[in-house]
């Protein structure tokens, strides 16, 4: 990039999971504005109508570069077929002129926060949560790295959307905290194994999304539930746009330590 150009992510292939709503949808919008002509976005989630509405919005947006390709993949990332269809769409959208692969592992679920640790006796229930929230991001990332191996002139960036819950225990959030902690270590291992990659675990802060509605209405622990309700009532939740702009700043500056956990409030 020359010093007179505004910062950009290059001619990029951006793969974003959970792009149908909330933070992932905002990430798709923001990325579409800072990629160069000849770039493509691959947007994955289960809600096809929402993805297609976003696709139409981005295709008609003046802020996006001319000819931006936007592909929707209606997929459950918790299933192998879902990962296969994301990789298929990414291969189709890729062109040899691209110089940056960006994967944003954003899709996640809160799990059942209405119960405490000692109620989780069913291995199948726990396995199912971890499969969707941990295994899927490991396997999708590994598949993307295999599909687009390192070569001269190609940058590769992997984002893990993480949470304070990766670092701090929250009562009645055993599944979510466990999943976020595991994911973060997974991406630290990746950063250590592959120094050519740029790996960012970005913690977006409390966001005004559907996940927060569940947090403030279903959390079993009364103090934690009240904390979330108060944050909402006092207007302390962040908009996805405000948080995403911090993440984009990190990606555009590209000076973060690979594998590090970086919180929105530290940017
Ligand atoms: P939302 O619940 O609003 O959105 C979650 C997204 O993930 C949706 O697009 C949903 O799409 C997708 N998703 C869920 N399950 C699947 C699945 N099985 N297959 C494919 N896609 C799936 O969450 P947020 O936007 O709030 O959260 C985004 C990220 O930010 C998550 O990683 C979350 O943990 C993290 N985070 C959120 C915070 C918050 O306060 N909201 C705080 C800290 C971190 P669909 O249903 O269409 O499949």
Boltz pocket constraint, residues with backbone or C-beta under 6 A from the ligand:
constraints:
  - pocket:
      binder: B
      contacts: [[A, 17], [A, 18], [A, 19], [A, 20], [A, 21], [A, 22], [A, 23], [A, 24], [A, 44], [A, 45], [A, 46], [A, 47], [A, 48], [A, 75], [A, 76], [A, 77], [A, 78], [A, 105], [A, 106], [A, 107], [A, 108], [A, 109], [A, 132], [A, 161], [A, 162], [A, 163], [A, 164], [A, 203], [A, 204], [A, 205], [A, 206], [A, 207], [A, 208], [A, 209], [A, 210], [A, 211], [A, 212]]
      max_distance: 6.0
